[in-house]
């Protein structure tokens, strides 16, 4: 398995705000099985890694330690190209995207 998979997995789960129980239910494995992934005592198969990455909104490469830096998406608005109501809509959409992974 990739370098530090279990540590990367735990860190990504904590950042997402999901409990082990929530994530295990989301990916279709028993909580005890998922706990073994984080402890490094068991390794998930490729399909399960894909499910985990999707549920945590991270890449499989990041979980496997193949991606050294997380991908960052940033935008800068100086306030002139959007109306106040459009900016509010953009912020609401960002909140929606963030909350749907929970």
C-alpha positions as a Python dict, from the first residue, in 0.01 Angstrom:
ca = {
    (1, 'X'): (0, 0, 0),
    (2, 'X'): (111, 357, -44),
    (3, 'X'): (330, 534, 204),
    (4, 'X'): (141, 635, 520),
    (5, 'X'): (-197, 529, 378),
    (6, 'X'): (-354, 478, 720),
    (7, 'X'): (-233, 818, 845),
    (8, 'X'): (-344, 996, 526),
    (9, 'X'): (-681, 823, 553),
    (10, 'X'): (-737, 932, 911),
    (11, 'X'): (-629, 1289, 840),
    (12, 'X'): (-862, 1316, 539),
    (13, 'X'): (-1152, 1172, 738),
    (14, 'X'): (-1099, 1414, 1026),
    (15, 'X'): (-1079, 1709, 786),
    (16, 'X'): (-1408, 1601, 632),
    (17, 'X'): (-1578, 1596, 972),
    (18, 'X'): (-1698, 1238, 933),
    (19, 'X'): (-1684, 977, 1205),
    (20, 'X'): (-1546, 630, 1134),
    (21, 'X'): (-1903, 500, 1159),
    (22, 'X'): (-2037, 753, 907),
    (23, 'X'): (-1761, 686, 657),
    (24, 'X'): (-1780, 309, 694),
    (25, 'X'): (-2155, 320, 626),
    (26, 'X'): (-2097, 550, 328),
    (27, 'X'): (-1848, 310, 165),
    (28, 'X'): (-2032, -10, 262),
    (29, 'X'): (-1794, -174, 508),
    (30, 'X'): (-1826, -260, 875),
    (31, 'X'): (-1695, 1, 1118),
    (32, 'X'): (-1454, -259, 1257),
    (33, 'X'): (-1314, -315, 907),
    (34, 'X'): (-1273, 58, 852),
    (35, 'X'): (-1099, 94, 1190),
    (36, 'X'): (-846, -164, 1074),
    (37, 'X'): (-773, 50, 766),
    (38, 'X'): (-688, 350, 986),
    (39, 'X'): (-480, 140, 1224),
    (40, 'X'): (-280, -3, 933),
    (41, 'X'): (-375, -361, 1019),
    (42, 'X'): (-578, -411, 702),
    (43, 'X'): (-568, -266, 351),
    (44, 'X'): (-874, -188, 139),
    (45, 'X'): (-903, -311, -219),
    (46, 'X'): (-892, -73, -516),
    (47, 'X'): (-1272, -35, -538),
    (48, 'X'): (-1291, 54, -169),
    (49, 'X'): (-1010, 308, -205),
    (50, 'X'): (-1209, 471, -487),
    (51, 'X'): (-1519, 483, -265),
    (52, 'X'): (-1319, 631, 25),
    (53, 'X'): (-1159, 896, -198),
    (54, 'X'): (-1497, 993, -340),
    (55, 'X'): (-1664, 1009, 3),
    (56, 'X'): (-1383, 1225, 142),
    (57, 'X'): (-1354, 1438, -172),
    (58, 'X'): (-982, 1366, -208),
    (59, 'X'): (-778, 1181, -468),
    (60, 'X'): (-674, 820, -430),
    (61, 'X'): (-320, 943, -499),
    (62, 'X'): (-339, 1166, -192),
    (63, 'X'): (-455, 875, 25),
    (64, 'X'): (-179, 654, -114),
    (65, 'X'): (87, 918, -53),
    (66, 'X'): (159, 963, -425),
    (67, 'X'): (46, 1325, -431),
    (68, 'X'): (282, 1545, -234),
    (69, 'X'): (73, 1862, -222),
    (70, 'X'): (-305, 1878, -201),
    (71, 'X'): (-473, 2043, -494),
    (72, 'X'): (-597, 2390, -405),
    (73, 'X'): (-878, 2570, -578),
    (74, 'X'): (-887, 2942, -516),
    (75, 'X'): (-1070, 3237, -662),
    (76, 'X'): (-1030, 3608, -615),
    (77, 'X'): (-1312, 3853, -665),
    (78, 'X'): (-1252, 4222, -621),
    (79, 'X'): (-1625, 4284, -591),
    (80, 'X'): (-1676, 4472, -915),
    (81, 'X'): (-1750, 4190, -1157),
    (82, 'X'): (-2039, 4047, -950),
    (83, 'X'): (-2339, 4205, -784),
    (84, 'X'): (-2391, 4161, -411),
    (85, 'X'): (-2666, 3905, -471),
    (86, 'X'): (-2443, 3712, -716),
    (87, 'X'): (-2163, 3702, -457),
    (88, 'X'): (-2411, 3569, -200),
    (89, 'X'): (-2516, 3298, -447),
    (90, 'X'): (-2152, 3202, -505),
    (91, 'X'): (-2092, 3175, -129),
    (92, 'X'): (-2410, 2967, -87),
    (93, 'X'): (-2298, 2731, -361),
    (94, 'X'): (-1955, 2689, -199),
    (95, 'X'): (-2129, 2604, 130),
    (96, 'X'): (-2352, 2355, -51),
    (97, 'X'): (-2053, 2178, -207),
    (98, 'X'): (-1873, 2165, 129),
    (99, 'X'): (-2178, 2032, 315),
    (100, 'X'): (-2277, 1760, 68),
    (101, 'X'): (-1975, 1552, 166),
    (102, 'X'): (-2106, 1524, 521),
}
